[in-house]
Amino acid sequence: MAVAVPPFETFYESHKTEVFRFLVSRIGRDRAEDAFQETFLRALRAYDRLEHGEHLRAWALTIANRIVLDGARRQRPQGAMPELVTEDGRPAYEELAPLTDELPPKERAAVVLRYGYDLAYDEIGAALGSNEAAARQAASAGVRRIRSQSGARPQTFTPDEPPTPRRGLAPANPEEQL
């Protein structure tokens, strides 16, 4: 038997605190207030179309999350990009291209930004529209994929440290250390 949809005021009172905390954790207090209002405005507009009252918490948090994502997509990068210098004059993406051409786009971007431009994972996450943990995982997966494609034996390493070659098997080309 389906759960009846409670009055909107009851729904609002039950979920307002949790939705606001979620928004503050994702986008900060300054932007959370506007997103909070937008969340419940969208919920109010759709409320009369609900067929049952199950999973209302998840529904409200989904609306809030979509507002956060919409805001991130609309937001333009702030500040100027730093001047990226390379020793031989070639951009890092060109140097890494032979190694990263076969990678999926997010992994390729994460590897190039991390190892080619030495960006921090939080910066990479922002560039990819995700977070630091996702950027770290994408870079790590990209490096593992490069190793498996090159036939190298997998090593364990933290993505913050460049991998070290096995004893006696140092590559002739430093790019092969990835």
Buried (B, 14 or more C-beta within 10 A) or exposed (E): EEEEBBEBEEBBEEBBEEBBEBBBEBBEEEBBEEBBEBBBEBBEEEBEEBEEBEEBEEBBBEBBBEBBEEBEEEEEEEEEEEEEEEEEEEBBBEBBBEBBEEBEEBBBBBBBBBBBBEBEBEBBBBBBEBBBEBBBBBBBBBBBBBBEEEEBEEEEEEBEEEBEEEEEEEEEEEEBEB
